[in-house]
């Protein structure tokens, strides 16, 4: 079967419209119970009518289940009975109407609006990723990553990366974005040198040492350079000139990424029919920075782009 026939249709499709409509009410205050309570038709009608219309969304059940583990749980009908009929209204624990509308717009379209998400606003990206986690919606997380991926190499420098680690170093919801940021930083250094990513004033700044501790699991990567001097350099060619204000452990993480990129370019050069062995982060078409279950990974177009080496993003 050709790879393109394996793709799963993104967004709302005809099959979803055959399922019942669910009323989703986003409330300013957290509801008393949003897992176990089932409401009668009279209560449902009254609740929907008394809520502000901007807080109420009507969405097909199958679509909600497909795009959110949270909705898959609360709309589970396998244990229904006469006294517990299928739920027709849901009060999610989330209270941010605008974020819910943003999530809904993205998953309905099957892609995030690139004009809404900006790599220059990591705080907003953090809120999006946290929201995706709260709903159990890896689709939304992946769509946000796809929206910002074309802009990383031109935006992410050493100061940006250090700031990211300082603020979100131990935040699980930013894990994939931090990996992407490190890839962009390493790519810029391999192509243009340290001068292209280091602020002209004083290197990474006073916070660089603290960010090294926030790197967390990243410290476990293979270390090819130790310390700020040239004695520890084991990479190809002469030891590069680096900012001495960077903490050694953080510097080791960056050098490990640089060596990884260099190694991939050398190892894969003969395998690439285009003559290109390493696609820059902004051109990659695979799902390297996606979150997937093993079952769902094969449904992602990016997975087949990687498997069949379809090439860079258009």
PyMOL commands that set and color helices and strands:
alter all, ss='L'
color gray80, all
select helices_A, chain A and resi 3-6+14-18+41-50+53-55+61-67+69-74+97-109+122-135+138-155+158-168+172-192+194-196+208-214+216-220+248-271+294-297+301-307
alter helices_A, ss='H'
color red, helices_A
select strands_A, chain A and resi 21-25+56-60+89-90
alter strands_A, ss='S'
color yellow, strands_A
deselect
rebuild
show_as cartoon
